[in-house]
Amino acid sequence: MIKELIVVEGKNDAHAVRLALGDVDILWTEGYGLSKEKLEYIAEMAKRQGVIVFTDPDSVGEQIRGRICKHVPQAKHVYLNKKVATKQGDVGVENADIEEIRRAFAHIQQEQESPGETFTIGDLWSAGLVGSRRASDLRAVLGRKLGLGDTNAKQFLHRLNRFGISRELFFQAVEEVTYGERS
């Protein structure tokens, strides 16, 4: 069971997360109107029990995540891919299937103070994640598999390093995505 406070954008997101994860502690930001008081509360809860940020996979969600990160750098992160969080053109956590939310929470990420292994743009090139017709699709599938969400190449590289993904895990996932999982 997840003990941390989970921060989402709205009441419907909170409902979807509770359906997927059960009785968890949730706070919703009420969208981008995240108040100073709520930021201070999130910071206090990060000290007491930890915080997981789970915002919508869109630009507003990323802005909210960024504001929380500036105020609470020790926050953990969970990402959904836009494809699984979209219904009839509406993007949001509340649109994701319960299993997709559970899958996302299997990959809770935390920023590393000093990442051990560093990836370069060359690593992304060699894996076909930039500079090819399939690069965007491959990043989306790999982002879901590694719990990094939907990103452009620059953000993908940043998240690999920021969350301390090991080279072994990365290249194993690339192989599975490229050639299919072997049993």
N, C-alpha and C positions, 0 to 999 in steps of 0.2 A: 504494500500500500504506500502511496505517495504521501509523505509527511509535510513537504514544502507547501507554501502558499502558491497557488497557480493564478497568474494574472492574465486575464483575457479582456477583450474589448467591450463586450456587452452581455446582457442577461441571457440571450439566446445561445451565445457561445458557452456560458457557464452551464446552461442546461445540457448542452451536447456533451461537454466534458464530464459532467456527473453521470450521464447515461453510459458513457464509455468506461469511466474509471471508478464509479461508485461515490461514496461519501468522502469527498476531498474538500479541502479548504480553498475557496475561490474568491477572488476580488475582481470586479470588472471596472474598467477605467472610464466607461461611458464614452468610448471613442476617443478622439483626439483631445477632448476636453479634460484631460488628465490634470487634476488640480495639484497644487503644491502640497496640500494636506495629504492627498493620496500618495504622492511620491514619498513623503516623509514616513507615512505608514508602511509603505512597501520596504523602505530602507530599514525600518525598525524590525519588520518581520523577517527580513533577510538575515539579521543578526540572531533572531530567536530561533527560527525554524527553517530558514532558506526560502528562496523564491524561484519559481520557474515562470518565465515569460512565454506566453503562447498566443501570439497575435495573428491576425489574418495575414495571408500571404499576398499582400498588396502594398502599395506605397504608403498608405496611411498606417497600416500595421507596422511597417518598417520604421516609420517616423516615431510611432509610440514606443516601439522597442528601443530605438535610439535614445529617446528621452529617459527611459527607465535605466538603460545601461550607463548613461552619464551620471545618474544619481545613485545607482546601485550596481557598481561594476562587478560585484560577486554573483550577480543573478545568473541562474542557469537558463538554458534556452531549449525550446522545442519548436520544430518547424513542420509545417504542412506544405505539400506542393499545391500550387494553384489549381492544377487539373483536378485533384481529388476534393478540393474545397469550393468548387464552382457548380452552381445550379442555375440554369436559365440566365446566365450572364452575371449572376451575383456571386461575388467572392467572399467567403467567410468561413470561419471555423464551424459555425452552426450548420453549414451545408455538407460537411464531411461525414462520411459513413463512420459508425462507431468503431469498426475495425481499423479504419485509417487513423483515427485518433489514438487508438491503443498502439498501433504500429509506430506512430510518431513519438509517443511517450516511451517507447523502447529505446529511443536514441536521444536521451537527454544530454545536452551539450553544456560544457562549462568552459569559460575562457581560461586558458592556461597563462599563468604569470610569466613563465619563460618556456615557450615551446621547445621541445627537444629536437624535433626534426623539422626542417623547413622545406617547403615545396617552392618551386619556381614556375614561371610561365612555361619553361621548357618541359617540365613534367606534364603539364596539361597538353602541350603540343604532342608529346610522344604518346599520350593516351587518347588522342583524337578529340579532346574536349575543347579545343580551339582550332580554328583554321580549316575546318571541314564542314561539309553540308550537314552532317549529322551531329555536329558538336553540341548544339543547343539541346537536342533530344537526349543525347548521351548524358549531358550535365543534369538534366531533369531526372532521369532514371537513377543516376549515381547519387544525386542530391537526396533523393528519397531513400535510397538504400543506406546511405551514411548519416541520414538525419540532418542534412544541411539545407534543405529546402530548395526552392527555385532561385537561381541566381544567374547573372551574367558571368563571364569568365573571371573578371577581376574580383568580384564578390566571392565566387567559388574558391579561388586561390586564397583570399583573405580568411574565409571560414575554415579551410583546411588547416591553415597555420594557427589561427586564433583558438581553435578548439583542440589542437594537439592530436589530430588524426595521424596515426602512424603510417609510415610508408608501406609497411607490410599490409595493413588493412586496406589502404587506398588501392594498391596495385592488385590485391586479391579481388576487391570489389569491381575494379575496372575489367579484370579478366572475366568475372562472372557475368557482368553486364554485356560485355562484348561477345563472349563465346558461349554464354549460357551456363547456368549452374550445373556442376557435376555432382553426382551422388557418390 
